[in-house]
């Protein structure tokens, strides 16, 4: 994931942070992933995988980040919930859209305090921290209570086997026309059946969604994503 010319082009303070994080991803993430693999943790289906990856940025692809901006901006999003902050790359794209929409709030949740702290620092550097609240802990608890504001967009980008749990928790607040964006739900998680159940839930029209698949590329690999709208 190199640092290409982004479309849309962001203000310099935001662009610099995004470019730096992608450059760090290329330099750092493969080494961290190789170290996890050496310990027998090839992917999130192995216990301790995410703890072993706390130094990895694990960002969305640049193209998908741009798509997140476009979706949030074009839908006029003001209330966004993100499952999986990591270093805040996807959060930066979403927060840039909210800033251009005139303001709003992103509630993002991260399991590891060290990653949350790094994300907060990146958001401050980009001048977007005032739009984001990062909650540390299990998303099934940190997202349980809120002020009831209607949600415009949900981004699911953490443990795939928890996607459906988090969606069902937030679903009462998701407005009609709101978006559910699932990053790489095709990957096996701790329970492959639960990850598949999330996609099955969104593709069952009786649940009130219409879904489309999206593929992006980075570093010669193809990454799959799913975008659903509540009808």
N, CA and C atoms as a LAMMPS dump frame, in Angstrom:
ITEM: TIMESTEP
0
ITEM: NUMBER OF ATOMS
693
ITEM: BOX BOUNDS ff ff ff
-5.0000000000000000e+02 5.0000000000000000e+02
-5.0000000000000000e+02 5.0000000000000000e+02
-5.0000000000000000e+02 5.0000000000000000e+02
ITEM: ATOMS id mol type element x y z
1 1 1 N 0.845 -1.176 0
2 1 2 C 0 0 0
3 1 3 C 0.885 1.232 0
4 2 1 N 1.235 1.667 -1.167
5 2 2 C 2.074 2.839 -1.284
6 2 3 C 1.248 4.086 -1.072
7 3 1 N 1.856 5.244 -1.205
8 3 2 C 1.155 6.504 -0.978
9 3 3 C 0.894 7.189 -2.314
10 4 1 N -0.167 6.788 -3.017
11 4 2 C -0.439 7.364 -4.329
12 4 3 C -1.076 8.738 -4.199
13 5 1 N -1.289 9.385 -5.326
14 5 2 C -2.053 10.622 -5.333
15 5 3 C -3.501 10.26 -5.047
16 6 1 N -4.029 10.78 -3.971
17 6 2 C -5.362 10.4 -3.551
18 6 3 C -6.416 11.219 -4.283
19 7 1 N -7.503 10.591 -4.576
20 7 2 C -8.7 11.243 -5.095
21 7 3 C -9.85 10.827 -4.194
22 8 1 N -10.543 11.728 -3.535
23 8 2 C -10.337 13.166 -3.585
24 8 3 C -9.058 13.595 -2.87
25 9 1 N -8.52 14.721 -3.262
26 9 2 C -7.311 15.244 -2.625
27 9 3 C -7.694 15.937 -1.325
28 10 1 N -7.034 15.574 -0.252
29 10 2 C -7.355 16.13 1.052
30 10 3 C -6.475 17.327 1.369
31 11 1 N -6.886 18.153 2.335
32 11 2 C -6.02 19.241 2.783
33 11 3 C -4.67 18.695 3.231
34 12 1 N -3.605 19.487 3.118
35 12 2 C -2.248 18.986 3.37
36 12 3 C -2.062 18.311 4.719
37 13 1 N -2.645 18.844 5.792
38 13 2 C -2.438 18.249 7.111
39 13 3 C -2.976 16.831 7.175
40 14 1 N -4.122 16.587 6.536
41 14 2 C -4.712 15.241 6.509
42 14 3 C -3.93 14.345 5.569
43 15 1 N -3.601 14.869 4.387
44 15 2 C -2.891 14.075 3.385
45 15 3 C -1.555 13.566 3.914
46 16 1 N -0.841 14.429 4.639
47 16 2 C 0.472 14.028 5.158
48 16 3 C 0.344 12.839 6.106
49 17 1 N -0.645 12.862 6.97
50 17 2 C -0.809 11.766 7.932
51 17 3 C -1.195 10.48 7.213
52 18 1 N -2.11 10.564 6.276
53 18 2 C -2.509 9.371 5.513
54 18 3 C -1.322 8.796 4.761
55 19 1 N -0.572 9.644 4.076
56 19 2 C 0.587 9.16 3.32
57 19 3 C 1.624 8.514 4.247
58 20 1 N 1.863 9.153 5.394
59 20 2 C 2.835 8.597 6.346
60 20 3 C 2.393 7.224 6.846
61 21 1 N 1.124 7.084 7.16
62 21 2 C 0.645 5.808 7.7
63 21 3 C 0.731 4.692 6.67
64 22 1 N 0.462 5.002 5.406
65 22 2 C 0.608 3.967 4.385
66 22 3 C 2.082 3.609 4.17
67 23 1 N 2.956 4.587 4.234
68 23 2 C 4.386 4.293 4.112
69 23 3 C 4.857 3.433 5.286
70 24 1 N 4.376 3.748 6.488
71 24 2 C 4.724 2.933 7.655
72 24 3 C 4.16 1.524 7.538
73 25 1 N 2.985 1.399 6.939
74 25 2 C 2.376 0.079 6.755
75 25 3 C 3.271 -0.816 5.914
76 26 1 N 3.758 -0.269 4.816
77 26 2 C 4.625 -1.047 3.926
78 26 3 C 5.911 -1.45 4.639
79 27 1 N 6.444 -0.561 5.477
80 27 2 C 7.715 -0.831 6.159
81 27 3 C 7.551 -1.765 7.348
82 28 1 N 6.458 -1.644 8.089
83 28 2 C 6.332 -2.323 9.369
84 28 3 C 5.436 -3.557 9.347
85 29 1 N 4.295 -3.488 8.686
86 29 2 C 3.301 -4.554 8.832
87 29 3 C 3.795 -5.933 8.384
88 30 1 N 4.541 -6.043 7.262
89 30 2 C 5.01 -7.385 6.885
90 30 3 C 5.897 -8.02 7.951
91 31 1 N 6.758 -7.227 8.611
92 31 2 C 7.623 -7.784 9.652
93 31 3 C 6.787 -8.256 10.847
94 32 1 N 5.791 -7.458 11.207
95 32 2 C 4.939 -7.838 12.331
96 32 3 C 4.146 -9.098 12.009
97 33 1 N 3.655 -9.178 10.787
98 33 2 C 2.883 -10.348 10.38
99 33 3 C 3.781 -11.59 10.321
100 34 1 N 5.005 -11.436 9.842
101 34 2 C 5.931 -12.568 9.801
102 34 3 C 6.247 -13.06 11.214
103 35 1 N 6.39 -12.144 12.157
104 35 2 C 6.662 -12.536 13.544
105 35 3 C 5.475 -13.299 14.128
106 36 1 N 4.252 -12.848 13.818
107 36 2 C 3.066 -13.557 14.289
108 36 3 C 2.988 -14.94 13.658
109 37 1 N 3.317 -15.021 12.372
110 37 2 C 3.295 -16.313 11.682
111 37 3 C 4.302 -17.277 12.293
112 38 1 N 5.477 -16.757 12.672
113 38 2 C 6.504 -17.601 13.297
114 38 3 C 6.031 -18.172 14.632
115 39 1 N 5.08 -17.481 15.262
116 39 2 C 4.507 -17.964 16.52
117 39 3 C 3.271 -18.819 16.294
118 40 1 N 2.997 -19.145 15.025
119 40 2 C 1.871 -20.014 14.714
120 40 3 C 0.55 -19.303 14.554
121 41 1 N 0.588 -17.958 14.402
122 41 2 C -0.649 -17.185 14.283
123 41 3 C -0.729 -16.6 12.882
124 42 1 N -1.307 -17.361 11.968
125 42 2 C -1.364 -16.944 10.578
126 42 3 C -2.462 -15.919 10.32
127 43 1 N -3.548 -15.986 11.067
128 43 2 C -4.661 -15.063 10.879
129 43 3 C -5.476 -15.008 12.161
130 44 1 N -6.571 -14.263 12.133
131 44 2 C -7.323 -14.007 13.355
132 44 3 C -8.026 -15.235 13.922
133 45 1 N -8.03 -16.336 13.197
134 45 2 C -8.618 -17.547 13.752
135 45 3 C -7.752 -18.142 14.86
136 46 1 N -6.521 -17.646 14.988
137 46 2 C -5.613 -18.135 16.022
138 46 3 C -5.654 -17.215 17.241
139 47 1 N -5.777 -17.819 18.407
140 47 2 C -5.819 -17.031 19.644
141 47 3 C -4.553 -16.189 19.77
142 48 1 N -4.726 -14.945 20.135
143 48 2 C -3.584 -14.059 20.318
144 48 3 C -3.144 -13.329 19.073
145 49 1 N -3.835 -13.535 17.94
146 49 2 C -3.402 -12.909 16.682
147 49 3 C -3.422 -11.388 16.785
148 50 1 N -4.522 -10.837 17.265
149 50 2 C -4.616 -9.377 17.315
150 50 3 C -3.638 -8.782 18.318
151 51 1 N -3.409 -9.467 19.415
152 51 2 C -2.411 -8.986 20.376
153 51 3 C -1.026 -8.97 19.737
154 52 1 N -0.73 -9.974 18.907
155 52 2 C 0.565 -10.028 18.235
156 52 3 C 0.703 -8.945 17.173
157 53 1 N -0.429 -8.391 16.73
158 53 2 C -0.417 -7.405 15.648
159 53 3 C -0.597 -5.981 16.162
160 54 1 N -0.34 -5.739 17.431
161 54 2 C -0.571 -4.399 17.973
162 54 3 C 0.359 -3.344 17.376
163 55 1 N 1.485 -3.739 16.8
164 55 2 C 2.377 -2.77 16.146
165 55 3 C 2.06 -2.596 14.667
166 56 1 N 1.068 -3.337 14.171
167 56 2 C 0.709 -3.264 12.754
168 56 3 C -0.437 -2.286 12.541
169 57 1 N -0.37 -1.536 11.46
170 57 2 C -1.418 -0.57 11.178
171 57 3 C -2.663 -1.24 10.621
172 58 1 N -2.508 -2.258 9.79
173 58 2 C -3.6 -3.052 9.232
174 58 3 C -4.683 -2.158 8.624
175 59 1 N -4.315 -1.228 7.71
176 59 2 C -5.293 -0.259 7.211
177 59 3 C -6.169 -0.819 6.099
178 60 1 N -7.247 -0.105 5.821
179 60 2 C -7.987 -0.359 4.599
180 60 3 C -7.093 0.03 3.425
181 61 1 N -7.394 -0.505 2.245
182 61 2 C -6.615 -0.121 1.069
183 61 3 C -6.86 1.358 0.758
184 62 1 N -5.899 2.022 0.106
185 62 2 C -6.105 3.43 -0.244
186 62 3 C -7.382 3.66 -1.053
187 63 1 N -7.644 2.778 -2.015
188 63 2 C -8.84 2.946 -2.846
189 63 3 C -10.113 2.809 -2.01
190 64 1 N -10.107 1.861 -1.08
191 64 2 C -11.289 1.678 -0.237
192 64 3 C -11.434 2.836 0.745
193 65 1 N -10.317 3.376 1.217
194 65 2 C -10.385 4.559 2.052
195 65 3 C -11.047 5.711 1.322
196 66 1 N -10.675 5.913 0.066
197 66 2 C -11.315 6.948 -0.735
198 66 3 C -12.8 6.679 -0.905
199 67 1 N -13.151 5.396 -1.073
200 67 2 C -14.568 5.041 -1.204
201 67 3 C -15.325 5.335 0.086
202 68 1 N -14.694 5.097 1.24
203 68 2 C -15.328 5.44 2.508
204 68 3 C -15.631 6.935 2.563
205 69 1 N -14.671 7.737 2.141
206 69 2 C -14.892 9.177 2.1
207 69 3 C -16.086 9.506 1.21
208 70 1 N -16.108 8.943 0.022
209 70 2 C -17.173 9.246 -0.933
210 70 3 C -18.535 8.829 -0.373
211 71 1 N -18.611 7.655 0.238
212 71 2 C -19.89 7.186 0.781
213 71 3 C -20.369 8.077 1.916
214 72 1 N -19.471 8.421 2.833
215 72 2 C -19.857 9.26 3.959
216 72 3 C -20.206 10.671 3.499
217 73 1 N -19.445 11.176 2.549
218 73 2 C -19.668 12.549 2.063
219 73 3 C -20.968 12.626 1.276
220 74 1 N -21.189 11.698 0.364
221 74 2 C -22.36 11.774 -0.512
222 74 3 C -23.652 11.491 0.233
223 75 1 N -23.575 10.726 1.321
224 75 2 C -24.777 10.422 2.108
225 75 3 C -25.065 11.489 3.153
226 76 1 N -24.193 12.491 3.244
227 76 2 C -24.372 13.535 4.237
228 76 3 C -24.22 13.037 5.658
229 77 1 N -23.388 12.029 5.862
230 77 2 C -23.262 11.388 7.173
231 77 3 C -22.829 12.382 8.245
232 78 1 N -23.473 12.271 9.404
233 78 2 C -23.112 13.062 10.582
234 78 3 C -22.825 12.173 11.789
235 79 1 N -23.359 10.95 11.776
236 79 2 C -23.16 10.008 12.89
237 79 3 C -22.633 8.699 12.311
238 80 1 N -21.386 8.358 12.661
239 80 2 C -20.713 7.174 12.133
240 80 3 C -20.22 6.335 13.303
241 81 1 N -20.344 5.015 13.18
242 81 2 C -19.793 4.099 14.181
243 81 3 C -18.814 3.169 13.475
244 82 1 N -17.629 3.038 14.059
245 82 2 C -16.57 2.212 13.478
246 82 3 C -16.169 1.125 14.459
247 83 1 N -16.218 -0.121 14.014
248 83 2 C -15.757 -1.261 14.802
249 83 3 C -14.354 -1.611 14.327
250 84 1 N -13.34 -1.19 15.114
251 84 2 C -11.955 -1.474 14.772
252 84 3 C -11.2 -0.225 14.365
253 85 1 N -10.584 0.462 15.322
254 85 2 C -9.873 1.711 15.045
255 85 3 C -8.48 1.457 14.484
256 86 1 N -7.736 0.528 15.102
257 86 2 C -6.318 0.316 14.812
258 86 3 C -5.576 1.645 14.925
259 87 1 N -4.807 2.043 13.909
260 87 2 C -4.061 3.304 13.965
261 87 3 C -4.874 4.477 13.431
262 88 1 N -6.122 4.222 13.049
263 88 2 C -7.009 5.301 12.653
264 88 3 C -6.98 5.68 11.195
265 89 1 N -6.53 4.799 10.312
266 89 2 C -6.469 5.153 8.89
267 89 3 C -7.88 5.338 8.324
268 90 1 N -8.725 4.33 8.484
269 90 2 C -10.094 4.468 7.984
270 90 3 C -10.817 5.605 8.689
271 91 1 N -10.501 5.817 9.959
272 91 2 C -11.115 6.908 10.722
273 91 3 C -10.784 8.252 10.099
274 92 1 N -9.57 8.415 9.594
275 92 2 C -9.166 9.664 8.953
276 92 3 C -10.011 9.954 7.719
277 93 1 N -10.232 8.944 6.884
278 93 2 C -11.056 9.146 5.695
279 93 3 C -12.48 9.539 6.082
280 94 1 N -13.037 8.845 7.075
281 94 2 C -14.408 9.132 7.497
282 94 3 C -14.511 10.507 8.15
283 95 1 N -13.543 10.842 8.99
284 95 2 C -13.575 12.14 9.664
285 95 3 C -13.414 13.284 8.666
286 96 1 N -12.609 13.075 7.628
287 96 2 C -12.474 14.1 6.585
288 96 3 C -13.814 14.346 5.907
289 97 1 N -14.585 13.28 5.698
290 97 2 C -15.909 13.435 5.086
291 97 3 C -16.852 14.185 6.009
292 98 1 N -16.824 13.842 7.302
293 98 2 C -17.692 14.545 8.246
294 98 3 C -17.337 16.027 8.322
295 99 1 N -16.048 16.336 8.308
296 99 2 C -15.633 17.741 8.322
297 99 3 C -16.2 18.464 7.105
298 100 1 N -16.134 17.827 5.947
299 100 2 C -16.657 18.445 4.732
300 100 3 C -18.182 18.485 4.714
301 101 1 N -18.822 17.628 5.509
302 101 2 C -20.285 17.651 5.638
303 101 3 C -20.756 18.716 6.623
304 102 1 N -19.816 19.363 7.284
305 102 2 C -20.178 20.404 8.227
306 102 3 C -20.087 20 9.683
307 103 1 N -19.594 18.781 9.949
308 103 2 C -19.437 18.339 11.332
309 103 3 C -20.126 17.021 11.586
310 104 1 N -20.057 16.567 12.823
311 104 2 C -20.66 15.3 13.193
312 104 3 C -19.798 14.573 14.198
313 105 1 N -20.018 13.266 14.31
314 105 2 C -19.299 12.475 15.298
315 105 3 C -19.04 11.075 14.767
316 106 1 N -17.828 10.599 14.995
317 106 2 C -17.484 9.196 14.778
318 106 3 C -17.221 8.579 16.145
319 107 1 N -17.937 7.512 16.453
320 107 2 C -17.633 6.71 17.627
321 107 3 C -16.894 5.484 17.125
322 108 1 N -15.637 5.351 17.517
323 108 2 C -14.805 4.245 17.068
324 108 3 C -14.372 3.432 18.284
325 109 1 N -14.27 2.141 18.125
326 109 2 C -13.921 1.296 19.256
327 109 3 C -12.706 0.437 18.929
328 110 1 N -11.791 0.334 19.886
329 110 2 C -10.53 -0.385 19.722
330 110 3 C -10.258 -1.225 20.961
331 111 1 N -9.856 -2.469 20.75
332 111 2 C -9.642 -3.383 21.865
333 111 3 C -8.387 -3.049 22.649
334 112 1 N -7.342 -2.549 21.965
335 112 2 C -6.043 -2.367 22.602
336 112 3 C -5.749 -0.893 22.876
337 113 1 N -5.488 -0.534 24.139
338 113 2 C -5.242 0.874 24.48
339 113 3 C -4.095 1.5 23.701
340 114 1 N -3.021 0.745 23.448
341 114 2 C -1.871 1.318 22.742
342 114 3 C -2.25 1.748 21.334
343 115 1 N -3.07 0.945 20.667
344 115 2 C -3.503 1.323 19.325
345 115 3 C -4.422 2.537 19.378
346 116 1 N -5.315 2.568 20.348
347 116 2 C -6.213 3.718 20.476
348 116 3 C -5.419 5.003 20.676
349 117 1 N -4.361 4.932 21.479
350 117 2 C -3.536 6.117 21.728
351 117 3 C -2.842 6.58 20.446
352 118 1 N -2.349 5.628 19.651
353 118 2 C -1.697 5.995 18.394
354 118 3 C -2.709 6.623 17.433
355 119 1 N -3.911 6.065 17.395
356 119 2 C -4.95 6.62 16.523
357 119 3 C -5.308 8.039 16.937
358 120 1 N -5.451 8.26 18.231
359 120 2 C -5.784 9.597 18.722
360 120 3 C -4.698 10.601 18.332
361 121 1 N -3.426 10.193 18.435
362 121 2 C -2.326 11.076 18.058
363 121 3 C -2.377 11.398 16.563
364 122 1 N -2.678 10.404 15.733
365 122 2 C -2.765 10.628 14.29
366 122 3 C -3.915 11.575 13.951
367 123 1 N -5.037 11.423 14.629
368 123 2 C -6.181 12.295 14.378
369 123 3 C -5.883 13.732 14.814
370 124 1 N -5.165 13.88 15.935
371 124 2 C -4.78 15.228 16.363
372 124 3 C -3.856 15.876 15.345
373 125 1 N -2.903 15.103 14.855
374 125 2 C -1.962 15.637 13.871
375 125 3 C -2.683 16.094 12.605
376 126 1 N -3.736 15.366 12.234
377 126 2 C -4.496 15.705 11.031
378 126 3 C -5.52 16.81 11.272
379 127 1 N -5.709 17.201 12.532
380 127 2 C -6.686 18.231 12.849
381 127 3 C -8.118 17.748 12.833
382 128 1 N -8.324 16.448 13.086
383 128 2 C -9.662 15.858 13.013
384 128 3 C -10.122 15.25 14.332
385 129 1 N -9.332 15.411 15.387
386 129 2 C -9.624 14.724 16.647
387 129 3 C -10.945 15.164 17.261
388 130 1 N -11.369 16.387 16.972
389 130 2 C -12.609 16.885 17.571
390 130 3 C -13.849 16.183 17.05
391 131 1 N -13.705 15.424 15.97
392 131 2 C -14.835 14.726 15.369
393 131 3 C -14.932 13.271 15.808
394 132 1 N -13.961 12.787 16.58
395 132 2 C -13.857 11.35 16.856
396 132 3 C -13.794 11.085 18.349
397 133 1 N -14.572 10.109 18.783
398 133 2 C -14.501 9.574 20.141
399 133 3 C -14.083 8.112 20.052
400 134 1 N -12.922 7.778 20.617
401 134 2 C -12.437 6.4 20.595
402 134 3 C -12.708 5.759 21.948
403 135 1 N -13.388 4.628 21.915
404 135 2 C -13.7 3.886 23.132
405 135 3 C -12.867 2.607 23.152
406 136 1 N -12.233 2.344 24.275
407 136 2 C -11.316 1.209 24.388
408 136 3 C -12.023 0.055 25.096
409 137 1 N -11.947 -1.13 24.481
410 137 2 C -12.53 -2.319 25.083
411 137 3 C -13.29 -3.141 24.056
412 138 1 N -14.031 -4.118 24.536
413 138 2 C -14.836 -4.997 23.704
414 138 3 C -15.996 -4.19 23.121
415 139 1 N -16.107 -4.167 21.799
416 139 2 C -17.138 -3.353 21.145
417 139 3 C -18.54 -3.745 21.578
418 140 1 N -18.735 -5 21.949
419 140 2 C -20.069 -5.429 22.39
420 140 3 C -20.472 -4.767 23.694
421 141 1 N -19.492 -4.192 24.409
422 141 2 C -19.77 -3.44 25.632
423 141 3 C -19.649 -1.936 25.396
424 142 1 N -18.594 -1.506 24.703
425 142 2 C -18.366 -0.069 24.536
426 142 3 C -19.433 0.591 23.677
427 143 1 N -20.086 -0.17 22.799
428 143 2 C -21.109 0.384 21.922
429 143 3 C -22.526 0.111 22.418
430 144 1 N -22.625 -0.473 23.599
431 144 2 C -23.942 -0.907 24.069
432 144 3 C -24.851 0.265 24.429
433 145 1 N -24.305 1.279 25.054
434 145 2 C -25.136 2.408 25.475
435 145 3 C -24.692 3.666 24.749
436 146 1 N -25.66 4.485 24.355
437 146 2 C -25.342 5.74 23.693
438 146 3 C -26.54 6.656 23.807
439 147 1 N -26.455 7.824 23.157
440 147 2 C -27.529 8.805 23.287
441 147 3 C -28.686 8.567 22.339
442 148 1 N -28.598 7.501 21.546
443 148 2 C -29.702 7.169 20.654
444 148 3 C -29.724 7.923 19.352
445 149 1 N -28.681 8.685 19.036
446 149 2 C -28.641 9.416 17.772
447 149 3 C -28.685 8.442 16.597
448 150 1 N -29.484 8.746 15.566
449 150 2 C -29.548 7.853 14.404
450 150 3 C -28.173 7.715 13.745
451 151 1 N -27.829 6.507 13.356
452 151 2 C -26.539 6.228 12.73
453 151 3 C -26.692 6.3 11.213
454 152 1 N -25.768 7.003 10.567
455 152 2 C -25.767 7.125 9.111
456 152 3 C -24.907 6.067 8.436
457 153 1 N -23.819 5.658 9.096
458 153 2 C -22.889 4.711 8.478
459 153 3 C -22.208 3.893 9.565
460 154 1 N -22.159 2.589 9.352
461 154 2 C -21.437 1.672 10.232
462 154 3 C -20.304 1.057 9.428
463 155 1 N -19.078 1.137 9.956
464 155 2 C -17.938 0.452 9.345
465 155 3 C -17.511 -0.678 10.257
466 156 1 N -17.506 -1.89 9.721
467 156 2 C -17.083 -3.078 10.446
468 156 3 C -15.722 -3.494 9.91
469 157 1 N -14.691 -3.36 10.741
470 157 2 C -13.321 -3.581 10.261
471 157 3 C -12.45 -4.119 11.39
472 158 1 N -12.906 -5.202 12.013
473 158 2 C -12.13 -5.835 13.091
474 158 3 C -12.391 -7.341 13.014
475 159 1 N -12.588 -7.994 14.153
476 159 2 C -12.787 -9.445 14.169
477 159 3 C -14.035 -9.815 13.374
478 160 1 N -13.841 -10.575 12.305
479 160 2 C -14.937 -10.859 11.379
480 160 3 C -16.055 -11.67 12.031
481 161 1 N -15.714 -12.529 12.976
482 161 2 C -16.748 -13.364 13.582
483 161 3 C -17.632 -12.585 14.55
484 162 1 N -17.311 -11.307 14.775
485 162 2 C -18.155 -10.459 15.623
486 162 3 C -18.974 -9.457 14.81
487 163 1 N -18.827 -9.467 13.507
488 163 2 C -19.525 -8.489 12.681
489 163 3 C -21.034 -8.505 12.926
490 164 1 N -21.635 -9.68 12.913
491 164 2 C -23.086 -9.746 13.059
492 164 3 C -23.519 -9.32 14.453
493 165 1 N -22.745 -9.692 15.477
494 165 2 C -23.075 -9.261 16.84
495 165 3 C -23.095 -7.738 16.939
496 166 1 N -22.069 -7.096 16.376
497 166 2 C -21.981 -5.635 16.45
498 166 3 C -23.088 -4.987 15.621
499 167 1 N -23.347 -5.532 14.436
500 167 2 C -24.419 -4.984 13.609
501 167 3 C -25.762 -5.061 14.326
502 168 1 N -26.073 -6.21 14.907
503 168 2 C -27.366 -6.358 15.576
504 168 3 C -27.467 -5.431 16.789
505 169 1 N -26.348 -5.164 17.431
506 169 2 C -26.335 -4.239 18.564
507 169 3 C -26.661 -2.818 18.119
508 170 1 N -26.13 -2.416 16.961
509 170 2 C -26.307 -1.055 16.467
510 170 3 C -27.548 -0.881 15.598
511 171 1 N -28.074 -1.947 15.108
512 171 2 C -29.143 -1.904 14.109
513 171 3 C -30.358 -1.072 14.52
514 172 1 N -30.795 -1.096 15.788
515 172 2 C -31.957 -0.272 16.141
516 172 3 C -31.76 1.219 15.879
517 173 1 N -30.504 1.671 15.823
518 173 2 C -30.216 3.087 15.598
519 173 3 C -29.869 3.408 14.149
520 174 1 N -29.736 2.403 13.297
521 174 2 C -29.352 2.643 11.907
522 174 3 C -30.561 3.152 11.127
523 175 1 N -30.455 4.342 10.588
524 175 2 C -31.588 4.943 9.891
525 175 3 C -31.834 4.266 8.55
526 176 1 N -33.039 4.415 8.029
527 176 2 C -33.305 3.973 6.67
528 176 3 C -32.435 4.782 5.716
529 177 1 N -31.832 4.107 4.771
530 177 2 C -30.868 4.74 3.891
531 177 3 C -29.463 4.751 4.451
532 178 1 N -29.312 4.285 5.711
533 178 2 C -27.99 4.189 6.314
534 178 3 C -27.186 3.054 5.706
535 179 1 N -25.864 3.155 5.815
536 179 2 C -24.965 2.195 5.176
537 179 3 C -24.282 1.299 6.206
538 180 1 N -24.095 0.036 5.838
539 180 2 C -23.291 -0.913 6.604
540 180 3 C -22.148 -1.354 5.697
541 181 1 N -20.933 -1.008 6.071
542 181 2 C -19.758 -1.305 5.248
543 181 3 C -18.92 -2.338 5.987
544 182 1 N -18.697 -3.473 5.347
545 182 2 C -17.98 -4.586 5.979
546 182 3 C -16.672 -4.819 5.231
547 183 1 N -15.56 -4.686 5.927
548 183 2 C -14.261 -4.873 5.293
549 183 3 C -13.824 -6.321 5.421
550 184 1 N -13.612 -6.973 4.289
551 184 2 C -13.009 -8.296 4.2
552 184 3 C -13.745 -9.34 5.047
553 185 1 N -15.079 -9.329 4.96
554 185 2 C -15.864 -10.314 5.694
555 185 3 C -15.71 -11.714 5.122
556 186 1 N -15.032 -11.834 3.967
557 186 2 C -14.805 -13.145 3.371
558 186 3 C -13.736 -13.934 4.109
559 187 1 N -12.91 -13.26 4.93
560 187 2 C -11.832 -13.954 5.628
561 187 3 C -12.388 -14.802 6.756
562 188 1 N -11.758 -15.929 7
563 188 2 C -12.137 -16.762 8.139
564 188 3 C -11.748 -16.073 9.423
565 189 1 N -12.647 -16.035 10.362
566 189 2 C -12.33 -15.489 11.675
567 189 3 C -12.244 -16.609 12.682
568 190 1 N -12.502 -16.279 13.948
569 190 2 C -12.467 -17.301 14.978
570 190 3 C -13.511 -18.362 14.745
571 191 1 N -14.587 -17.969 14.046
572 191 2 C -15.65 -18.902 13.711
573 191 3 C -16.122 -18.542 12.318
574 192 1 N -15.676 -19.305 11.321
575 192 2 C -16.011 -19.003 9.945
576 192 3 C -17.503 -18.98 9.69
577 193 1 N -18.262 -19.819 10.406
578 193 2 C -19.705 -19.846 10.226
579 193 3 C -20.331 -18.525 10.647
580 194 1 N -19.802 -17.908 11.695
581 194 2 C -20.359 -16.637 12.159
582 194 3 C -20.052 -15.514 11.178
583 195 1 N -18.865 -15.546 10.578
584 195 2 C -18.541 -14.554 9.557
585 195 3 C -19.466 -14.717 8.357
586 196 1 N -19.698 -15.952 7.944
587 196 2 C -20.604 -16.207 6.828
588 196 3 C -22.031 -15.805 7.174
589 197 1 N -22.407 -15.961 8.435
590 197 2 C -23.758 -15.6 8.858
591 197 3 C -24.006 -14.099 8.706
592 198 1 N -22.965 -13.309 8.891
593 198 2 C -23.099 -11.865 8.713
594 198 3 C -23.473 -11.525 7.277
595 199 1 N -22.773 -12.125 6.319
596 199 2 C -23.075 -11.876 4.913
597 199 3 C -24.454 -12.416 4.563
598 200 1 N -24.781 -13.589 5.091
599 200 2 C -26.101 -14.156 4.825
600 200 3 C -27.211 -13.25 5.355
601 201 1 N -26.981 -12.636 6.491
602 201 2 C -27.968 -11.744 7.089
603 201 3 C -28.204 -10.529 6.193
604 202 1 N -27.136 -9.956 5.667
605 202 2 C -27.263 -8.763 4.833
606 202 3 C -27.848 -9.071 3.46
607 203 1 N -27.651 -10.277 2.965
608 203 2 C -28.164 -10.632 1.644
609 203 3 C -29.588 -11.169 1.697
610 204 1 N -30.114 -11.452 2.881
611 204 2 C -31.502 -11.881 3.035
612 204 3 C -32.377 -10.628 3.014
613 205 1 N -33.128 -10.423 1.95
614 205 2 C -33.868 -9.177 1.77
615 205 3 C -34.925 -8.972 2.851
616 206 1 N -35.351 -10.042 3.513
617 206 2 C -36.351 -9.884 4.568
618 206 3 C -35.789 -9.129 5.773
619 207 1 N -34.451 -9.015 5.867
620 207 2 C -33.838 -8.267 6.961
621 207 3 C -33.726 -6.774 6.664
622 208 1 N -34.117 -6.381 5.446
623 208 2 C -34.21 -4.957 5.151
624 208 3 C -32.97 -4.32 4.586
625 209 1 N -32.118 -5.094 3.909
626 209 2 C -30.904 -4.537 3.319
627 209 3 C -30.803 -4.927 1.848
628 210 1 N -30.056 -4.127 1.11
629 210 2 C -29.621 -4.477 -0.239
630 210 3 C -28.105 -4.312 -0.244
631 211 1 N -27.402 -5.3 -0.765
632 211 2 C -25.955 -5.328 -0.62
633 211 3 C -25.258 -5.467 -1.958
634 212 1 N -24.074 -4.865 -2.057
635 212 2 C -23.219 -5.005 -3.233
636 212 3 C -21.796 -5.291 -2.774
637 213 1 N -21.091 -6.119 -3.526
638 213 2 C -19.694 -6.417 -3.236
639 213 3 C -18.778 -5.463 -3.992
640 214 1 N -17.664 -5.129 -3.359
641 214 2 C -16.67 -4.232 -3.952
642 214 3 C -15.302 -4.862 -3.764
643 215 1 N -14.46 -4.781 -4.793
644 215 2 C -13.092 -5.28 -4.688
645 215 3 C -12.116 -4.144 -4.94
646 216 1 N -11.067 -4.063 -4.12
647 216 2 C -9.995 -3.105 -4.357
648 216 3 C -8.675 -3.86 -4.368
649 217 1 N -7.651 -3.197 -4.872
650 217 2 C -6.343 -3.834 -4.976
651 217 3 C -5.275 -2.981 -4.311
652 218 1 N -4.287 -3.656 -3.733
653 218 2 C -3.113 -3.001 -3.17
654 218 3 C -2.001 -4.026 -3.076
655 219 1 N -0.798 -3.608 -3.427
656 219 2 C 0.382 -4.482 -3.366
657 219 3 C 0.163 -5.798 -4.098
658 220 1 N -0.537 -5.733 -5.224
659 220 2 C -0.741 -6.913 -6.04
660 220 3 C -1.771 -7.886 -5.502
661 221 1 N -2.498 -7.516 -4.461
662 221 2 C -3.521 -8.379 -3.893
663 221 3 C -4.898 -7.754 -4.088
664 222 1 N -5.904 -8.623 -4.091
665 222 2 C -7.284 -8.17 -4.196
666 222 3 C -7.963 -8.318 -2.844
667 223 1 N -8.67 -7.284 -2.438
668 223 2 C -9.346 -7.259 -1.148
669 223 3 C -10.836 -7.057 -1.39
670 224 1 N -11.655 -7.839 -0.711
671 224 2 C -13.099 -7.793 -0.901
672 224 3 C -13.775 -7.031 0.233
673 225 1 N -14.806 -6.285 -0.119
674 225 2 C -15.567 -5.5 0.835
675 225 3 C -17.046 -5.615 0.459
676 226 1 N -17.915 -5.321 1.406
677 226 2 C -19.349 -5.377 1.148
678 226 3 C -19.985 -4.088 1.653
679 227 1 N -20.896 -3.558 0.84
680 227 2 C -21.604 -2.328 1.18
681 227 3 C -23.097 -2.615 1.112
682 228 1 N -23.799 -2.369 2.219
683 228 2 C -25.237 -2.602 2.269
684 228 3 C -25.947 -1.325 2.666
685 229 1 N -27.136 -1.128 2.126
686 229 2 C -27.963 0.011 2.493
687 229 3 C -29.246 -0.503 3.127
688 230 1 N -29.675 0.168 4.182
689 230 2 C -30.918 -0.205 4.849
690 230 3 C -32.08 0.449 4.1
691 231 1 N -33.026 -0.373 3.669
692 231 2 C -34.125 0.128 2.839
693 231 3 C -35.43 0.184 3.618
